[in-house]
């Protein structure tokens, strides 16, 4: 990604909204990962199975995401290194290789979600068979290449446009669902049942894995450097401020969309007794009659397709950043895209052929759990770096912020440990 660093101009005399607009973009690219098709699977399962209870998990994971993405932006701007480059610089080679492989596993798991989600959307909208749809998704590298060749701002504009489409589709569905406000407010308050109910915990961990995505931390620390801010202490401090606003606003949009998916699922499926709805295609068939809105199913599928297309862009960028940063291996965008997409397409094709669409949906939820298991390998190095005054200088976070950051890392580790324990005992 070195070729796009400092290519987006920042007006020197701009203030307020004009200055924020110059920095808006990277946060929205990052937010794509927080509303990709993997989120749909976990949010649908959570809303249909447990009503509004897991809204608190979405809220918690979004707050974690806001903090971690702010730290990621701070690292990139303060040091001029993305998270992968920082790991290669500070850790021994065996540790670097282990972190790289863990991150690649996360990207492949994310790609699984993109392949399945996009293929399902193509099937629902155009009747394209799931297997053929999965293969078609491998051609998305062409879109990314065309946008990258026009400039990074075009890429950001395309992504933001699709995000607006997704938000509009779910805004209409939430209004049609007319969920009870009191139930939503109760769902925002954490419930002890989340930790004691293995099925609920499994979905909750999946939601965290789908929301706080490990490769997004690598992505954000790199693309914030596309802005041509002054590479001085004052310039970097200003850039950190505006980049944090950018990512926070973008992630609030992601919070709305994730909450909307769960709320619609709870209102349409849980309240009507369809509590076993975990498949996206099943939700598509039921959502129009249950909401009493003829176009609800079409809006649902259009939003899914937009989410899948957006996710392919950020997946391409993250894969390139990780490969370049950890091992200095640079491949053309199309080659990198085809490699990771190919690794994702194979299990989708095999599982779909053996178990049908239902197997693909279960694979989608499982991919989010895999993402969650990779989180500590990104979160711990990030918090370690931004707390290090030798590395960050004047931009190192305060002790209070470091304590909060380590608390978030600890919560992630504990939840993942509990999930592993339940899976080993066969309770998940």
N, C-alpha and C positions, 0 to 999 in steps of 0.2 A: 504493500500500500504506500510505499515511499513516493510513488509517482504522483499522488494526489495531495500530499502534505502541503499545507499553506497555499492551496490553490483557490480557496474561497475568500474573497476580499472582505475585510471588516472596515467600514468607514471610520476614520479617526475621529471625526467631529460628531458622530452619531451618539445620541443619548436615549434613555428610556426604551420605548417600544422599537424604535428604529435599530437600536443596538441589539436588542433581544432578537429581532428578526434576522440579523446577520448571523447569529449563533444557532437559530432554530434549524433543526435538520437531523443532526446525529442522534438526538434523543428519540426522535420518531422512528429512525431506523432500528434503534435498540428496542423500542416498545413493540415492534413487530413480533419479536420473539416471545412477548408476554401475552399474545393473543393469537398464536398460530393454531393449526388444527389439533395439536396435542392438548391445548387448553380446552377445546370444545369437548373432547372425549371425557376429560376428568370433570369439567363443570357440568356436563349433561348427567354423568353418573352421580355426581354429588347432589344436584338439584332433584333429579327424579327419585333417587333412593332415600335421601335424608332431608328433603325440603330445603328450608332456608338455613339450616344449622351450620353449613360449611361456608357461609358468607364471611364468618369471622376469620376463617383460614385464608380466604381470598384477600381480606383486608390486611391481615398480618403479613402475608407473603408480599403484598404490594408495598407495604412500609419497608420491609426488608430490601426489596428491589430498589426503592428510591435511595436508601442509604448506600447500598453496595454500588449502584451505578454512579452515584456522586463521588464515591471513593475511586472508582475506576477512571472517571474523567479527571479527577485531581492527579492521579498517578501519571496519566498520559501527558497532561499539560505541564506539570511541575518538572518531570524528568525528561520529557521528549522520547520516552520509551513506552511501548505498549506492554501489557502484562506478560505476554509471551517473551518479549525481548528482555524484560526485567528478570524473569525466571532464568533465562539462559545466562544472563550476566551474573546473577547472584548465587545460583545453586550449582552443585557438582553435576557433571554430565549424566550420571545414572539417574539422579533425581529429575533432571530436565527431561530426559527421555520418558520417564514414568509419567510425568505431568503431561507431556505431549500426547502420549498414547491415551491417557484418561480423557483429555480434551477431544481427541479425535473420536473416541467412543461416544462422547456426548453429542458431537456434531452428527455422527451417523444416526444416533437415536432421534435427534431432532429431524433429520432428513426422512427418517421413517414416518414421522408424523406428517411431514409435508407431502410425501408421496401418497400416503393413504388418504389424507384429507382432500388433496387436489383430485385424485382419481375418483373418490366418492362424489365430489362436486360435479365432475364431468359426467359421471354416470347419471346423477340425479337431473342435471339440466339438459343433457343432450343424448342420454341413453347409451353412452359409450361403455362397453364392458369394463369391469374393474381392472382386469389384467392389462388390457390395451391402454386404459387411462394411466396406469402405473408406468408403462413404458413411455407414453407421450410426455410425462413429466420430465423425462430426461432431456428434452429439447429446450428446457427453460434457460439454458446457458446463453442462447441466442439473445433473449430479452436483456439479460444482464450485460452482455457485451455491447449491445447497441446503446444502452443507457450510459454505461461507463465511458464509451467513446465520445459521447456528447458533453460530458462533464458531470462532476459530482452533484451539482445542484439539480440537474435533470433527474438524477437517480433519486434524490431526496423528494423532489416534487411528485414523482410517480408514486413513491411509497406513501406519502401523505395523502395523495388523492385516493388511493385504495383504502387507507384507514378511514377517511371520511365516508366512503361507501359502506364499510363494515359498521361504523357507528350509526349511520342513518338507518340501515336495515334493522339493527337491533333496537334502536330507539322506537321505531314503529311497532315492533313486536312487544316491547315492554308496555307500551300504551295499550295495545290490544289485550295483553294478559291481565292488566289492571290488578296487580298483586296487592295484598293487604299490607299497608304500611307498618302496622304493628308487628306482623310476622317478620318483616324485613329487619326492623329494629331489634327484635329478639335474636335474629340470626347473626347480627353484627357482634353480639356479646358472646365470647368464647364459652363453649360448653364442655364440662368434664367428659361427656360421653365420647368426644372425639378421640381421646386417648384410651378409653376403656373398651370401645367397640372396634375390634380388629378390621372389620370391613370398612368402617368409616375412616379409620386411621390410614388404611391403604389408599383410599381415594384422596384423603387430605395430604398425604405425602406426595401423591401424584400431582395434586394442585400446586404444591410448593415447587416440585420439580418442573412443572410446566410454566410456572410464573418466574421464579428466580432461576434464570438459565445460565449455566456456567460459561458457555462460549460468548454470551453477551458481554461479559466482563472484559474479555479479550478484545471484542469488537469495539466497544465504547472507548477503551483506552487508546485505540488507534485512530478512529475516525474523528475524534475531537481535535486532532492535530491538523485536520483539513483547513481549519480557519487560519487566516493570515494575521494573527494577533502579534503584537510585539513580543519577541522572545526575551523580554526583560522581566525582572521581578514584578514590577507594577503591571506589565502587560499580561503576565501569566495569572496574577491574582484576579485581574478583571475577567480574563477568559474563564477561570474556574467558576467565578460567580455566575456568569451568564450561561455557561454550559450546564451548571447545576439546575438553574431555572428551566432550561430547555428540557432536560431529562425528567425533571419532576412534573412539569406540565404534561409531557408526553405519557408518562406512566399513570397519571390520573385518568387519561383517556383509556389506557389499557385496563385500569381498575373498573371503569364504567362498563367496558365491553365484557370483561370476565364476569362481573357481577350480573350483568344483563343476561348472559347465557344461563347462569345458574338460576336466576329469578324466573326466567321464562320456563325453564325445565321444571322448577318447583311448582309454578302456577299451573302449567299445562299438564304435566305428567304426575307429579306427586299428589296433588290435590284431587286428581281424577282417578287415582288408584293404579295408574300405569307406572308403578315404581321400579319395574325391571327394565326401563328404557335406558340402555347404555350404548346402543348403536346409533351412529349418526343417520343412517338411512331410515331406521325405524322412527327416529325423531322427525325426520323430514315428512314421512307419510302421515304422522299423527298430528303435527303441529297446527295445520290449517283447520281441520275439523274441531280440535279441542279449543283453539283460540277463537274460532268463529270468524276468521279472517281469511278470505280466499287466497290472497297472495302471500300469506305467511310462509308457506313452504318454499316458494320461489325466492323470497327475500333471504330465507335461511341458507339456501344453496348458493345464491349469488355472494353472500357474505363469506361463506366457506371457501368459494373459489378465490375471492379477493385475498383472504387470509393465506391460502396456500401459495398464491403467486407472490405475495409480499415476502413470505418466509423463504422462498427460494433465493431472493436477492440477498437477504442478510446472511443466509447460510453460505452463499458463495463468498461473500466478503470475509466472514469469520473464518472460513476454511483457509483462505489465502493468508490471512493475518497470522493464524496459528502456525501454519506450515513455514512461513517465512521467519516468524519470530523465534520459534523453538529450534529449528534445524537448518535455517538459512536455505531451505529448498524452495525455489521459486518456479512455479508452473504457470502456464497461460491460464487465464480464468476458465476457458472452456474445458481444458484438460482437468483442472482441479474440480470443476463442477461435475463432470462426467464420472470422475473417480469416486467421489463421495456419494453421488446419486446412484451410481451403479451398485455400490455396497449396500445402499438402502433398498433399491428396487428388488434385489435378489430375494431377501427374506419375505418381502411383501408378496411377490409372485408365488413363492413356495407355499407360504401360509394360506394365501387366498385359494390356490389350487387344491390344497389338501382339506381346508376347513371352511371355505366359502367366505362371504362378507363378514360373518360373525367373528371368524378368526382374525380377520384384519382389524376389526374394532378392538378386540382384546389385545392385539399386538400394539395398537395405538396407545391404549392406557398403560401397557407395560413399558413402552418407550419413555413415557414421562417419569416412571419410577426409576428407570435407568439414568435419566437426566438428573434426578434428585440425588442419586448415589454418587454422581460425579461432582456435585457442588462443592464439597469440602476441598477438593483438589484445586479449585479456583479461588474460593473464598479465603482460605487460610493464607496462601501467598499474598493475596491482595492486601489483607489487613496487616500482615507482617511488613509489607513494603511501605504502606502509607503511614505506619507508626514509626518508621525508622528515620531519625533526624539526619543520619549520615547520608541517606539516599535522597530524602525529600527536602532537607534544609529547612528554610522558613515555612515550607508548605506542609510539613508533617502535621498530622491531626493531633488535637489536644488529648490529654490523658482521659478526659471524660468521654470524648468521642471514640477513643480507642477501646475503652471499657464497653461501650455500647456495641461497637463493631465486633468485639470478641464474644459478647453475649449472643449476638445474632449468629455468629459462626458456631457457638456452642449449641444453640437451639437446633440448628440444622444437623449437627452431628448426633445429638440425642435422638431426634426424630428418625433419622436414618438408621441409627442403632436399634431403635424399637421396631422399625419395619423389618430389618434383617432378622431380628429375633423371632418375630411372628412368622416370617416366611420359613425359617428353619424349622419351627415347631409345627408348621402347616396350618397356622391360624389365619393367614392372610387371604 
